[in-house]
Amino acid sequence: MTQDPEGDERDEEQPDESVRNPSHDLDLVSIYDSTLVDAEMEADVIRGILETNGIPSIVVRAAGIPVLGFDVQVPRDRVEEAQRLIAEAQAAGPEAAAEAEAAGEESQPG
């Protein structure tokens, strides 16, 4: 094995705190977390809203143990946009969701 003569020096270097690490923008952040009876359905609806608008998301759930709840997570750099879309969907109410679903069914080839 060869040794890196500079290896010891690099181990002692501290990262510059002022430099932002772009990978932190990809860290997943929870935007919805619930253990209520309808939590699974709500999490799936939220994920659908986000996917429709191009925001990647995941639903974290304990397999076979729904009492542990459901959690929807999005990349850190998309949190504000995701929260805005969810708030807009809630403000529009169930009528808007039914209209959007009907419009989606009409546009699909049958």
N, C-alpha and C positions, 0 to 999 in steps of 0.2 A: 504494500500500500504506500502510495505517496502522500506526503503531508503538504498541506497548503501553508507556506510560510506566512501568508497574510491572514490566515484563518483566525488566529487569536485576536488580531487587531479588529477585524470585522465583528467578532462576537461582542466586543466591548463598546462598539458604536451604538449610540441610542438613535432611534428614528426621530426625525424632525417633526415635532408635534404640529407645526404650522402647515405641513403638507397633508392635504386631504387624501385619504385612501379611497379611490373610486369603488373598490369592492364593497365598501360599507353601504353604498347606495343600493346594493343588491341584497343586503340583510333583510330577512323577513320580519315584519312587524305585525302584531295582532291589531285588527281593526274591529273585530267582533268576537265576543267570547260569552257563551251562555250555557247554562245547565237546565234551562226551562224545558217544559214538555215539548214545545215546538221549535227547539233550538236547531235540530237537524234540518228541518224544512227552511227555517230562516237563513241558516248558513248556506244552504244550496241556492236559495233565491239571490242572496248577496253575491255569491260566486258567479251566478248567471249574469247578473247586472255587470259585474266587473269584466267577465269574459267578452260580453257583447260590446263593451267599450274598449277592448284591447288591453286591459290591465291583467297581467298574470296574477293568479292567486291560487292558494291551496286551502283545503278544509282539513284541519287536523282533528281527528276523532279517535277515541279509544275503541278499537275493534271489539264489538260485542258488549261494550260497557257504556251505554249512552248516558248514564248518570254522571259520567266524568265530563260531559259537556262537549261542545263543538267550538272550534276556533277558526276564524278566517284570517289568513295572513297574506300580505302583499309586500313587494319590495319597498324598502324605506323611501326611495325617491318617488314613489307613486301614492303614498299615504294620503296626502291632501286631496289629490284628484279622486281617489277611491272614496274618501269620506264625502266629498262634494256630490258624487254620483249617487251614493246611497241616500243622502239627504234629499236630493231631487226626487228620487224614486219614492221615498216615503211621503214627500209633500204631494206628489201626483196622485197617490192613493191606489187602491186596487183596481179602479176603473181603467186607469192608464195602463196597468199591467195586462189587463184583459184585452185592451185594444192592441197593445204591442204584440201579444201572443197571437191574436187573430190575424194581424198584418203579416206576421212571420209565417203563419200557416198558408196564407194566400200566396206568398211569394215562392214557396217551395214547389218544385215540380211534382206533379201527382200522377 
